[in-house]
Amino acid sequence: MSRRTPKAVVKHMAEFAVAKTAPLLWRSRDRSLVVLMYHRVLPPGDSRLELEQPGMYVHPSTLRLHLVALKQHFQPVQLDHWIQAALDNTSLPERAFAITFDDGWADNFEHAYPVLAAENVPATIFVVSDMVGTGHLFWPERLGTLLRQGLARHAAQLYSFGEFAWLRTLDAQMPSSVQELNPERLDRIINNAKRDDDATLSARVDDMASRLGDSQCPREIELLDWEQIREMTRSGLISIGSHTRRHTRLSDDLTAERLHDEIAESKHVIESNAGCEVRLFCYPNGDATATARALVAKHYLAACSTMPGWHSVRADRYMIRRVAVHQDIAGNKTSFLARLSGWI
Ligand SMILES: [Zn+2]
């Protein structure tokens, strides 16, 4: 027999109370827009979940649950349409919501697009132009895969290889077997690795892959290709935004040339391959400098950050706040509504 702990009961009651009162509180807000931030959509048991960070995915049934709950209180809008209407000072719904997906995962086509179509909810997918259709993966997923493969072959001996030794600086107790490499642990390792820049991390992961020889990444193509993108944009339901050319975190260390390449050139690459206009940008990892923001403002209508909260007509449209939702924090309606309110 399972019994809830007192802490769990209190948490449940608090979430229930928030879910009941939150919609009442929302009514006092004026012309607000809630922008939801998703990454991957994968069903339970999918092998791609094995080494994914907990904050990176929802199940398709959870996405549907979110859309149904949102439609009860908010009007679905395409993000760029709402921004344009706010600029034109034309009428806006009292409360609206816009859906965004970061990174351009193939599972967005496979598992999110059918749900969005069934619920008739538009969305924006932010793709990394130079990774579309290539079979390449981002360094966090590559790191996870190589660590898993390396541990399976060499166990704790793995860290005696020069290419893997740097991992010891990320966590005092690195996993010594595949069994010890759970998603939470990997999450911590990846977050600690972000102290270094993307070029350094990609080079380190390349070295790790060379050391393991035939176990090169990727496991399979996990990112969208241009055909899938064109099919979705043709439907009129999906807009494509830019998430840079290489998922580069925009810091002051980048040259002006590189910044221009990541921000302006990515727009051209996507527009020429997808055959649609790209009006929105999204900062990788939410990292934005004043220089980057100014360049984004020159080329785009608006841009999404990872700062939490709701967007409003008076807020900076080049730093749109979003509500990040994922399976372990918004897996049921009550916790989702509480999350929307910024309470959890
Ligand atoms: Zn991203």
Boltz pocket constraint, residues with backbone or C-beta under 6 A from the ligand:
constraints:
  - pocket:
      binder: B
      contacts: [[A, 102], [A, 103], [A, 243], [A, 247], [A, 283], [A, 284], [A, 285]]
      max_distance: 6.0
